[in-house]
Amino acid sequence: MSNSKGVTLIELIVVVAIIGLLALLISGNTATPMNKLTIESAANMIAQDIRLTQQMALAKGDVCFFEINTRDNYYQIRSQQSGTYKKESIDRSISISVNGFQDPYSGSSGDFKVLRYNPTGTPSTTGTITLRKGDLVKQITVMVGTGRVKIN
């Protein structure tokens, strides 16, 4: 009868396997942090470009437009005099809905929602852009009068 005071390699492997299995069960879905990062990044990018549109209207003394296409997941910034300044794609896995922005186009351009900034930097309308990816939701709100942009 031997009196050993250590653990065998097999016992150690079994304990590590059990701890690994418990950690896997507790951690849940590992895609959620990536989804959160994707939607937050898109919301921040859109909010910054709405602010850029307002700043362009003020700096150029021109009417500037922030136009978002809800079907094809992209938006563009353009000025009335200079044309398109910037065009950005949004991750296709994010669904977009817009409330309150103008809907000036019909036909194939009917999926554009437009936020128009006057040369004084005030928006002609206000509204909310809602981004959804799975169960995550981010809202970008353009405030009345000032055109201030807020992310919820």
Secondary structure, DSSP 8 states (H G I E B T S, - for coil): -----S--HHHHHHHHHHHHHHHHHHH--SHHHHHHHHHHHHHHHHHHHHHHHHHHHHHHTS-EEEEEETTTTEEEEEETTTEEEEEEE--TTSEEEEESSB----GGGTTEEEEEE-TTS-BSS-EEEEEEETTEEEEEEE-TTT--EEE-
